[in-house]
């Protein structure tokens, strides 16, 4: 059963507590699949006699490559503005990123879909692990990849909770990610690390871009674009340019609209 209690109503992270998030997170089917696959992969690594050193080396490589693979995927694929131009890939783009930017705090569309995450994890981790120590190393690398994905997903969820971290590092990490969603989508592509943003020149502070992007919620998929490439609009019931909270069922204008997050 897929996260059955979440089927009953939509959940929004800006309305949830950390305890509610923990319950929701580990009840989500994709997270459960990741944990099962991690256990199976570790069993494979153990069965094929992978040494502790080689296993740790494979895991370290997988973890080191993860931020770069995420940056490449996030910047040039999810924000590449080409997936929605094909009727075959438009539903994929809508599911894995467009809907997330339409309402960044909507929990049900924040998690990555297994049919997109698992191949990416395998491509990054299995060859490196196999090179180090054969099938056992591949198992160790893949296990590290899926467990690190769980960590990334949880960090991503936490960044969308309605709270202000006291720790300076966590506070900065959350601020940068919120700017990607609510100020200018063309930058700050990292989740837990902005190293690659800084290296490729896409890292920014709010003061460096005083003008808010007009496409921060629609990623450039406007009415004009939809007229030429209509597939995402057809699946979405049209192009909705309202702010995230305004799209929610039962929305009422008021004090919430003044919050800095939006």
N, C-alpha and C positions, 0 to 999 in steps of 0.2 A: 504493500500500500504506500502510495506516495504522499508522505507528509499530510495524512488525512485531516488533521485538525486545521491545517492551513487552507484546505479546500473550502472550508465553511465561510471564510471571510478573508479579506485582504489584510495583510499585516504591514505596518510601516515602522521602520526602525526609529524614526524620530519620535515615536509614541511608545517605544518599548523600553524596558529596563534590561540590565545586563543579565539578570536571572532568566527573564523571558527569552532573551536571545539564545542563551546556552541551551535551554530546552528545545527551542525551535531548530537551532543549528544541528544538534545531534539527532534530532528526529527527522531531518531532511534526508530523503532517499539517496541523493548523490554523495553526501558525507558518509553515509553508511556503506555505500559501494566502495568509496575510497578506502575506508578502514578495512573492509574485507579483502580488497585487492592488495593492500599493504601487508596483511597477515599472510596471504597466499604467496606473495613475492618474497617475503622473508623466509617462508618455509622452503621455497625453491632455492634461495641463497644458501640456507643451512644444508639442504639435501645435497647440493652440488659442492659442498665443502669449501665454500668461500671463506677465506681467512678474515679475521677481524680487521686487519689492516686494509686489505683490499676492499672489504665491504664498506669500511668507513671512507676510503678514498673514493669509491663509486658514489656514495651518498654525498660527499663533499662536492664533487664535481656537479652532481645533479642540482644541489642547492645553489652553487655558484652560478650555474647557467640559467637558473630560473628567472632572476630579475631581467636579464637581457632578452630572454625569449618572450617574457611578458611585455617588455617595452616594444619589441618589434611587432608583436601581434596587436598590441593596443594602438600604437601609432599608425602603422602602415596598412593594417588590415581592417581593424574595427573603425578607425577614423579615416580610412583611405578613400571613402566616398566612391567606391566602385562595386561593392557587394549589392547595393540596392539597384544597380543598373541592369541586373540580370534577373529574370523571373525565377531562376533556379536558386540563386543565392540571396535574394531579397528576404524571404522568410527567415533564413538563418541570421542575417544582420539584424532584422527586427527583434528576434528573440534574444540574441546574445548581447546587443548593445544599444540599439535605438530605444527600446522600451526602458532600459535602465536609465538613460539620460532623460527620458520623458518624465520620470519620477524617480530620482536617484535613491530615495529612501524606501521604495517599494521592495519588500523582502523577496517576494516570489520571483521577481525578475533580476535580482541581484546575482544569484548563484549562476555559475556557468553551467551549460548543458553538457551532459556526459559525452555526447557524440562529438563535441568540439574539444573538450578538455583532455579526455583520455588519449586520443591520437597525438595531440601536441605533447603531452607528458611523455608518451612512449618514444616519440621521435627524438626528443631531447635527451632522455635518460638511458634508454636501453642500449643504443650503440656505444655510448661512452662507457657504460658499465661492462658491456661485453668485451670491449677492447682491453679493459683492465684485467678481467678475470672470468671470461667466458660467460656461460649461462648464469652461474651464481652471481657474478658481478652485475649482470643485467638485472637480475632479480633485486639485488640490493639497491641499485640505482633507481629502478622503477618504484620500489617501496618508498625510498626517500622522496621521489617526485610527488607521489600521491599524498604522502603525509605533509609535505611542504605546501601542496595545494590546499589542504585543509587549513593549515596555518594562515595562508594568504587570504582564503575566503573568510576566515574568522576575523582577521585584522580588517578586511574590507567592510565587514558588517559593523564592527565596532566603530569605524570611522563615521558611519552614518547614524549612530546612536545620538540621541539628544543629550550630550554631556560635554563638558569642557575638561580635558585632561589637566592634571596638575603638573605632571612631568613635562619638562620643556621639550624633550624629543618627541613624545607622543602628541603634544599640543601642536608642534610644528608640522608633523606628519599629517594630522587631521586637517589643519588649515590648508595645506597645499592641495590635498585631495579635494576638499570642499571647493576650492577655487577652480579646479578642473571641472567640477559639476555645476557651479553656480555663478562663475565669473567669466572664464575663458577656457573653452574645451581644447584649444590648440596648445597644449603644454601640460606639464606636471602629470605625465602619464604613469608614473610609478605608483605603487601602493605602499610598500614598507620602505622602499629605498628610492631616492631620486638621483642616484649616481649617474645613471645613463641619461637622464634628462639634462643633467649638468654637462655631461660629456658631449651630447649632441645639440646643446643650445636650446632645449625646450623647457628648461626650468625657469620659473619666474616667480616674483613676489607681487603682491597686489599693487604696490606703489609703482611698479614698472609698467603696469598695464591699467591705467586709471579708467579706461572706457570698457564697459561690460560688452561681451560678445553678444550679438543679436541671434546667434545660432547655438548658444550654449545648451539649449534643451532639445533642439531638433537636429543638431549635427549637420546643418546645411540642407536638410531634406525639407524644403519649403513647398508652398503651393505650386510655384513655378516649376520646380524640379519634379514634383509629383505628377504634373501634367504630362511630362515626358516619360517618366519612369513610375508608373502608378501602382506597382505591386505592393509596396509597403503600405501605401495609403489605403488600398483595397482591403488589406488585412487589418488595418487599424481603424476602419470606419471614417477615413479622411485624415487630413493633417490638422492636428490639434496644437495650436500655438499658445495655449494658456499655460500659466505657471504650474509647476507640479501639483501643489495642493489643490488647485482649482479643478484638476482632473478627477479628484477623488469623489467617490459616492458620498453624499451627505455634506459636501463642502459648504461652509458658511463663511463669508468674508468677515473680517474683524481684526482683532489684535494680532492673530497669528501672521497676518500678511506683512507685519512690520519687522518680523524676525530677520536678523542679518543673514541667516543661512540661505534665504531666498531673495 
